[in-house]
Amino acid sequence: SVGHVEAHDVNVPSQYCFYIVGNDKKSVGWLKENMNYLKKKNCIGIVTRIDNMEALRKMENQFNTLFFPININGFEPMLKTSHYPLAVYNGRVMQ
């Protein structure tokens, strides 16, 4: 769900960088603030709770990137949070 995420360490291989967003206002605002950094680090974009393919394409066009639509149910234990938007880089979850 959309919400605040405290920065914390997780057991995820450090070579991977990915982020999880929705198509809600908080996620879109977070992407506007962080997209340059995310692209610089070659992060993989995951979008959850997207309404339809048209909404997905709109986000991809807005941010000039690809998003992978994935149901993130079950990620909570690994990420130690049930909220997004967030990024995972070098074994650290950040918002």
OpenMM code with the backbone's topology and positions (N, CA, C; nanometers):
from openmm import Vec3, app, unit

residues = "SER VAL GLY HIS VAL GLU ALA HIS ASP VAL ASN VAL PRO SER GLN TYR CYS PHE TYR ILE VAL GLY ASN ASP LYS LYS SER VAL GLY TRP LEU LYS GLU ASN MET ASN TYR LEU LYS LYS LYS ASN CYS ILE GLY ILE VAL THR ARG ILE ASP ASN MET GLU ALA LEU ARG LYS MET GLU ASN GLN PHE ASN THR LEU PHE PHE PRO ILE ASN ILE ASN GLY PHE GLU PRO MET LEU LYS THR SER HIS TYR PRO LEU ALA VAL TYR ASN GLY ARG VAL MET GLN".split()
positions = [
    Vec3(0.0839, -0.1190, 0.0000),
    Vec3(0.0000, 0.0000, 0.0000),
    Vec3(0.0881, 0.1250, 0.0000),
    Vec3(0.0316, 0.2340, -0.0398),
    Vec3(0.1041, 0.3607, -0.0399),
    Vec3(0.1292, 0.4014, 0.1044),
    Vec3(0.2503, 0.4454, 0.1340),
    Vec3(0.2806, 0.4882, 0.2694),
    Vec3(0.4257, 0.5243, 0.2872),
    Vec3(0.4601, 0.5613, 0.4090),
    Vec3(0.5961, 0.6016, 0.4432),
    Vec3(0.6836, 0.4787, 0.4640),
    Vec3(0.8076, 0.4868, 0.4164),
    Vec3(0.9039, 0.3779, 0.4326),
    Vec3(1.0283, 0.4337, 0.4999),
    Vec3(1.0632, 0.3789, 0.6157),
    Vec3(1.1891, 0.4142, 0.6817),
    Vec3(1.3025, 0.3410, 0.6113),
    Vec3(1.4152, 0.4072, 0.5919),
    Vec3(1.5310, 0.3426, 0.5305),
    Vec3(1.5797, 0.2289, 0.6205),
    Vec3(1.6113, 0.1158, 0.5582),
    Vec3(1.6609, 0.0010, 0.6340),
    Vec3(1.7317, -0.0964, 0.5395),
    Vec3(1.8132, -0.1833, 0.5977),
    Vec3(1.8861, -0.2836, 0.5211),
    Vec3(1.7991, -0.4069, 0.4991),
    Vec3(1.8223, -0.4729, 0.3838),
    Vec3(1.7533, -0.5973, 0.3513),
    Vec3(1.8533, -0.6936, 0.2900),
    Vec3(1.8186, -0.8207, 0.2893),
    Vec3(1.9059, -0.9230, 0.2327),
    Vec3(1.8694, -0.9450, 0.0858),
    Vec3(1.9103, -0.8495, 0.0023),
    Vec3(1.8884, -0.8553, -0.1425),
    Vec3(2.0250, -0.8393, -0.2072),
    Vec3(2.0577, -0.9201, -0.3075),
    Vec3(2.1887, -0.9050, -0.3707),
    Vec3(2.2161, -0.7592, -0.4099),
    Vec3(2.3320, -0.7102, -0.3726),
    Vec3(2.3612, -0.5674, -0.3857),
    Vec3(2.3764, -0.5197, -0.5289),
    Vec3(2.3968, -0.6103, -0.6251),
    Vec3(2.4142, -0.5639, -0.7613),
    Vec3(2.2822, -0.5218, -0.8255),
    Vec3(2.1704, -0.5524, -0.7614),
    Vec3(2.0413, -0.5184, -0.8177),
    Vec3(1.9903, -0.3860, -0.7623),
    Vec3(1.9318, -0.3079, -0.8508),
    Vec3(1.8640, -0.1851, -0.8112),
    Vec3(1.7259, -0.1889, -0.8746),
    Vec3(1.6250, -0.1783, -0.7917),
    Vec3(1.4894, -0.1736, -0.8446),
    Vec3(1.4053, -0.0819, -0.7571),
    Vec3(1.2949, -0.0394, -0.8125),
    Vec3(1.2031, 0.0441, -0.7365),
    Vec3(1.0611, -0.0027, -0.7615),
    Vec3(0.9759, 0.0248, -0.6645),
    Vec3(0.8351, -0.0153, -0.6702),
    Vec3(0.7495, 0.1093, -0.6525),
    Vec3(0.6583, 0.1278, -0.7464),
    Vec3(0.5668, 0.2412, -0.7424),
    Vec3(0.4274, 0.1938, -0.7822),
    Vec3(0.3295, 0.2800, -0.7603),
    Vec3(0.1948, 0.2603, -0.8115),
    Vec3(0.1655, 0.3742, -0.9071),
    Vec3(0.0412, 0.3880, -0.9488),
    Vec3(0.0084, 0.5040, -1.0314),
    Vec3(-0.0710, 0.6076, -0.9518),
    Vec3(-0.0457, 0.6101, -0.8224),
    Vec3(-0.1077, 0.7055, -0.7313),
    Vec3(-0.0265, 0.8357, -0.7282),
    Vec3(-0.0829, 0.9394, -0.6702),
    Vec3(-0.0177, 1.0710, -0.6663),
    Vec3(0.1153, 1.0678, -0.5918),
    Vec3(0.1227, 0.9962, -0.4803),
    Vec3(0.2478, 0.9905, -0.4039),
    Vec3(0.3594, 0.9265, -0.4867),
    Vec3(0.3282, 0.8167, -0.5551),
    Vec3(0.4290, 0.7490, -0.6367),
    Vec3(0.4746, 0.8365, -0.7535),
    Vec3(0.3810, 0.9018, -0.8195),
    Vec3(0.4161, 0.9886, -0.9324),
    Vec3(0.5040, 1.1042, -0.8849),
    Vec3(0.4707, 1.1639, -0.7708),
    Vec3(0.5534, 1.2714, -0.7149),
    Vec3(0.6921, 1.2215, -0.6785),
    Vec3(0.6991, 1.1021, -0.6208),
    Vec3(0.8272, 1.0419, -0.5837),
    Vec3(0.9113, 1.0164, -0.7075),
    Vec3(0.8483, 0.9669, -0.8145),
    Vec3(0.9207, 0.9434, -0.9397),
    Vec3(0.9752, 1.0735, -0.9975),
    Vec3(0.8957, 1.1792, -0.9926),
    Vec3(0.9423, 1.3089, -1.0435),
    Vec3(1.0679, 1.3533, -0.9697),
    Vec3(1.0720, 1.3304, -0.8398),
    Vec3(1.1874, 1.3710, -0.7586),
    Vec3(1.3087, 1.2794, -0.7771),
    Vec3(1.2862, 1.1522, -0.8080),
    Vec3(1.3939, 1.0537, -0.8038),
    Vec3(1.4306, 0.9880, -0.9372),
    Vec3(1.3586, 1.0155, -1.0437),
    Vec3(1.3800, 0.9436, -1.1695),
    Vec3(1.5213, 0.9593, -1.2242),
    Vec3(1.5797, 1.0765, -1.2169),
    Vec3(1.7165, 1.0929, -1.2680),
    Vec3(1.8134, 1.0001, -1.1958),
    Vec3(1.8026, 0.9935, -1.0644),
    Vec3(1.8887, 0.9039, -0.9849),
    Vec3(1.8627, 0.7587, -1.0222),
    Vec3(1.7366, 0.7198, -1.0326),
    Vec3(1.7013, 0.5816, -1.0632),
    Vec3(1.7548, 0.5400, -1.1997),
    Vec3(1.7456, 0.6301, -1.2976),
    Vec3(1.7991, 0.5999, -1.4308),
    Vec3(1.9517, 0.5923, -1.4272),
    Vec3(2.0143, 0.6820, -1.3525),
    Vec3(2.1600, 0.6827, -1.3419),
    Vec3(2.2115, 0.5504, -1.2849),
    Vec3(2.1384, 0.4922, -1.1917),
    Vec3(2.1764, 0.3661, -1.1284),
    Vec3(2.1234, 0.2437, -1.2046),
    Vec3(2.0577, 0.2675, -1.3195),
    Vec3(2.0019, 0.1580, -1.4014),
    Vec3(1.9039, 0.0715, -1.3238),
    Vec3(1.8226, 0.1350, -1.2434),
    Vec3(1.7238, 0.0622, -1.1641),
    Vec3(1.6103, 0.0098, -1.2523),
    Vec3(1.5581, -0.1026, -1.2139),
    Vec3(1.4442, -0.1637, -1.2821),
    Vec3(1.3165, -0.1134, -1.2163),
    Vec3(1.2224, -0.0672, -1.2969),
    Vec3(1.0966, -0.0136, -1.2452),
    Vec3(0.9872, -0.1174, -1.2380),
    Vec3(0.9303, -0.1336, -1.1204),
    Vec3(0.8168, -0.2227, -1.0983),
    Vec3(0.6976, -0.1366, -1.0614),
    Vec3(0.5863, -0.1591, -1.1295),
    Vec3(0.4649, -0.0865, -1.0961),
    Vec3(0.3609, -0.1867, -1.0471),
    Vec3(0.2939, -0.1510, -0.9398),
    Vec3(0.1912, -0.2352, -0.8814),
    Vec3(0.0617, -0.1559, -0.8715),
    Vec3(-0.0462, -0.2260, -0.8633),
    Vec3(-0.1786, -0.1622, -0.8521),
    Vec3(-0.2032, -0.0612, -0.9630),
    Vec3(-0.1717, -0.1001, -1.0832),
    Vec3(-0.1958, -0.0168, -1.2004),
    Vec3(-0.3342, -0.0548, -1.2536),
    Vec3(-0.4105, 0.0450, -1.2950),
    Vec3(-0.5497, 0.0221, -1.3344),
    Vec3(-0.5645, -0.0613, -1.4609),
    Vec3(-0.4819, -0.0316, -1.5614),
    Vec3(-0.4932, -0.1008, -1.6896),
    Vec3(-0.3687, -0.0707, -1.7733),
    Vec3(-0.3609, -0.1316, -1.8908),
    Vec3(-0.2445, -0.1122, -1.9771),
    Vec3(-0.2329, 0.0325, -2.0251),
    Vec3(-0.3437, 0.0995, -2.0437),
    Vec3(-0.3396, 0.2402, -2.0858),
    Vec3(-0.2721, 0.3264, -1.9786),
    Vec3(-0.3035, 0.3010, -1.8525),
    Vec3(-0.2400, 0.3750, -1.7425),
    Vec3(-0.0904, 0.3437, -1.7366),
    Vec3(-0.0549, 0.2184, -1.7618),
    Vec3(0.0866, 0.1794, -1.7641),
    Vec3(0.1606, 0.2537, -1.8748),
    Vec3(0.1059, 0.2543, -1.9946),
    Vec3(0.1702, 0.3239, -2.1072),
    Vec3(0.1822, 0.4736, -2.0805),
    Vec3(0.0822, 0.5312, -2.0162),
    Vec3(0.0865, 0.6737, -1.9828),
    Vec3(0.2047, 0.7027, -1.8892),
    Vec3(0.2226, 0.6180, -1.7873),
    Vec3(0.3359, 0.6361, -1.6955),
    Vec3(0.4685, 0.6190, -1.7685),
    Vec3(0.4755, 0.5186, -1.8551),
    Vec3(0.5993, 0.4956, -1.9301),
    Vec3(0.6331, 0.6154, -2.0176),
    Vec3(0.5336, 0.6724, -2.0811),
    Vec3(0.5564, 0.7918, -2.1639),
    Vec3(0.5939, 0.9122, -2.0792),
    Vec3(0.5275, 0.9299, -1.9669),
    Vec3(0.5549, 1.0437, -1.8796),
    Vec3(0.6985, 1.0429, -1.8291),
    Vec3(0.7502, 0.9244, -1.7958),
    Vec3(0.8837, 0.9141, -1.7367),
    Vec3(0.9890, 0.8594, -1.8333),
    Vec3(0.9484, 0.8351, -1.9570),
    Vec3(1.0399, 0.7887, -2.0606),
    Vec3(1.1203, 0.6662, -2.0150),
    Vec3(1.0481, 0.5689, -1.9632),
    Vec3(1.1109, 0.4451, -1.9159),
    Vec3(1.0087, 0.3321, -1.9237),
    Vec3(1.0555, 0.2104, -1.9066),
    Vec3(0.9669, 0.0944, -1.9020),
    Vec3(0.9400, 0.0560, -1.7574),
    Vec3(0.8191, 0.0127, -1.7317),
    Vec3(0.7812, -0.0396, -1.6007),
    Vec3(0.7331, -0.1826, -1.6189),
    Vec3(0.7646, -0.2691, -1.5237),
    Vec3(0.7160, -0.4052, -1.5245),
    Vec3(0.5987, -0.4144, -1.4281),
    Vec3(0.4781, -0.4448, -1.4786),
    Vec3(0.3632, -0.4587, -1.3884),
    Vec3(0.3701, -0.5915, -1.3141),
    Vec3(0.3832, -0.5828, -1.1829),
    Vec3(0.4000, -0.7027, -1.1002),
    Vec3(0.3148, -0.6906, -0.9746),
    Vec3(0.2499, -0.7994, -0.9388),
    Vec3(0.1791, -0.8076, -0.8117),
    Vec3(0.2856, -0.8307, -0.7042),
    Vec3(0.2995, -0.7385, -0.6118),
    Vec3(0.4063, -0.7476, -0.5121),
    Vec3(0.3618, -0.8151, -0.3820),
    Vec3(0.2425, -0.8713, -0.3809),
    Vec3(0.2011, -0.9474, -0.2621),
    Vec3(0.3037, -1.0572, -0.2374),
    Vec3(0.3512, -1.0672, -0.1169),
    Vec3(0.4521, -1.1653, -0.0823),
    Vec3(0.5932, -1.1082, -0.0756),
    Vec3(0.6125, -0.9858, -0.1248),
    Vec3(0.7431, -0.9208, -0.1166),
    Vec3(0.7702, -0.8649, 0.0231),
    Vec3(0.6656, -0.8468, 0.1033),
    Vec3(0.6797, -0.7794, 0.2321),
    Vec3(0.7859, -0.8399, 0.3228),
    Vec3(0.7911, -0.9721, 0.3389),
    Vec3(0.8951, -1.0275, 0.4272),
    Vec3(1.0370, -0.9954, 0.3791),
    Vec3(1.0604, -1.0027, 0.2497),
    Vec3(1.1935, -0.9758, 0.1960),
    Vec3(1.2295, -0.8275, 0.2107),
    Vec3(1.1332, -0.7393, 0.1838),
    Vec3(1.1590, -0.5947, 0.1880),
    Vec3(1.1372, -0.5344, 0.3262),
    Vec3(1.0771, -0.6101, 0.4158),
    Vec3(1.0483, -0.5641, 0.5526),
    Vec3(0.9596, -0.4401, 0.5539),
    Vec3(0.8711, -0.4301, 0.4573),
    Vec3(0.7720, -0.3231, 0.4522),
    Vec3(0.6605, -0.3646, 0.3582),
    Vec3(0.5441, -0.3080, 0.3786),
    Vec3(0.4319, -0.3322, 0.2873),
    Vec3(0.3947, -0.2043, 0.2131),
    Vec3(0.4797, -0.1024, 0.2244),
    Vec3(0.4491, 0.0276, 0.1630),
    Vec3(0.5399, 0.0573, 0.0442),
    Vec3(0.4948, 0.1467, -0.0378),
    Vec3(0.5691, 0.1994, -0.1512),
    Vec3(0.5264, 0.3437, -0.1696),
    Vec3(0.5929, 0.4250, -0.2444),
    Vec3(0.7054, 0.3962, -0.3326),
    Vec3(0.8340, 0.3743, -0.2541),
    Vec3(0.9221, 0.2966, -0.3153),
    Vec3(1.0518, 0.2697, -0.2538),
    Vec3(1.1515, 0.2265, -0.3608),
    Vec3(1.2782, 0.2356, -0.3251),
    Vec3(1.3862, 0.1852, -0.4093),
    Vec3(1.4726, 0.0928, -0.3250),
    Vec3(1.5300, -0.0073, -0.3888),
    Vec3(1.6234, -0.0975, -0.3234),
    Vec3(1.7545, -0.0902, -0.4008),
    Vec3(1.8597, -0.0519, -0.3300),
    Vec3(1.9918, -0.0376, -0.3928),
    Vec3(2.0985, -0.0699, -0.2908),
    Vec3(2.1954, -0.1514, -0.3299),
    Vec3(2.3034, -0.1929, -0.2408),
    Vec3(2.2521, -0.2509, -0.1100),
    Vec3(2.1451, -0.3321, -0.1186),
    Vec3(2.0926, -0.3980, 0.0011),
    Vec3(2.0215, -0.3056, 0.0973),
    Vec3(1.9797, -0.1889, 0.0490),
    Vec3(1.9129, -0.0904, 0.1356),
    Vec3(1.7813, -0.0472, 0.0720),
    Vec3(1.6767, -0.0447, 0.1526),
    Vec3(1.5464, 0.0066, 0.1097),
    Vec3(1.5404, 0.1547, 0.1463),
    Vec3(1.4988, 0.2363, 0.0503),
    Vec3(1.4921, 0.3817, 0.0723),
    Vec3(1.3649, 0.4375, 0.0103),
    Vec3(1.3255, 0.5515, 0.0616),
    Vec3(1.2144, 0.6224, -0.0010),
    Vec3(1.2578, 0.7581, -0.0337),
] * unit.nanometer
topology = app.Topology()
chain = topology.addChain("A")
for resn in residues:
    res = topology.addResidue(resn, chain)
    for name in ("N", "CA", "C"):
        topology.addAtom(name, app.Element.getBySymbol(name[0]), res)
